[in-house]
């Protein structure tokens, strides 16, 4: 199987690392809020934003699995 063009791989990794790093940042914000108030409550009323967040979460999960598989294959 041939490799994808460099620009496509660069875009894939940029988006993937951006999603993973933003997920880590959001977790830090949630933990900070919980430590300050004892509870975290977040509600999103805008359906488009909620859908976009779900799509980004799925993409981050796919990218994380890809990175994990690449790491395991490089160990062998």
N, C-alpha and C positions, 0 to 999 in steps of 0.2 A: 504494500500500500504506500503510495507516495505521500510526501508531506504537503501540508497546506502552504500556500504562499506566506512569506514572512509577515506581510501586513495583516493578514487574517489571523495568524497566530498571535501577533502582537496585540491586536484588538481583543481577542479572546482572553489572553492573560491579563490585559489591563482591566477589562470589565470584571473578570473573576476576582482578581486581587482587590479591586475596589469594593465589590460586594462583600467579600470576606472581611476586609478591614472595617467597612461601615457596620457590619453586624457586630464586630467586637466593640466598636465605639458605642453602639446602641446598648449593648449589654452593660457596659460601664455606666452609662447614664441611668439605666434601670436600677442597677445595684446602688448607685449613689442616691437615687430617689427613695429606694426602699430603706436605706440606712438613715436617711434624714426624716422620713415621715412614717416609716413602718409599713407602708402599703404602696403599691404601684397600680394606678388605674389609667389606662389609655383607651380611648375610644376614637375611632375614625369614622366620620359621617360621610365623607366624600368617597363614593364608590370607585371612581377612577384611580384615586391615590391608593386605596386599599388593593385594587386589582394589580396595580403597578408594583406595590410592595410584595405581593404574593409571587408575581413573576420574577422579581429580583431574588426572592428567597429560594425559589426553585432553581434559578440559574446558579446561585451560590452553592447550593447543595450539589448540583451536577459538577461544578468546577472543583469542589472539595473532593468528590469521589474521583475525579480525573487526576488531581494531584496525588491523592492517596495511592491510586493504582500506579502512577508513574514512579512514586517512591518505592513501592514494593517491587516493581519490575527492575528497578535499578539496583536493588540489593542482591537479586539473584545472580 
